[in-house]
Amino acid sequence: MSAEPRHPGATPVGRLAELPPLEREVIHWLRLWCAGPDGPRTVSRELVARHGEAGRDLAADFDELVGTLAGHSRRPLVGHAPGCPCAGADECVFARFVALAAEGAREDAVLMAALMVRADLALCLANRAETIGLRLMRGRTPRIVQ
């Protein structure tokens, strides 16, 4: 683990290998985005390499979601280094938020967003998370929450 254990958001709550594929992928992109000043460009480059031209829109949406979250979060979010096998608390909340939005659990996604940002931003973030999650899930069988 590379994050400071004193911060509750850095607490390991699981292992990446144990997470569903979408949540694992969201954490991967979040860690890359947060890895330094070139992080957003790295994410954009890799998403375009994986998803072709559709990756540009995906990268722009991801940049907007994480940038908004970083600028308006109730407290700083803490993550682990890109190669760390642990899944941190904040990372898991973010990944689950995106997954819920993509799976159609809109109210749950908005509720999770409201835990991270002001309530007036929660719906906007949930909409963006839904778009991102659905784009990342292309080619996978979605798990619809009822």
PyMOL commands that set and color helices and strands:
alter all, ss='L'
color gray80, all
select helices_A, chain A and resi 8-10+16-18+21-33+39-51+54-72+89-102+106-116+119-137
alter helices_A, ss='H'
color red, helices_A
select strands_A, chain A and resi 12-15+86-88
alter strands_A, ss='S'
color yellow, strands_A
deselect
rebuild
show_as cartoon
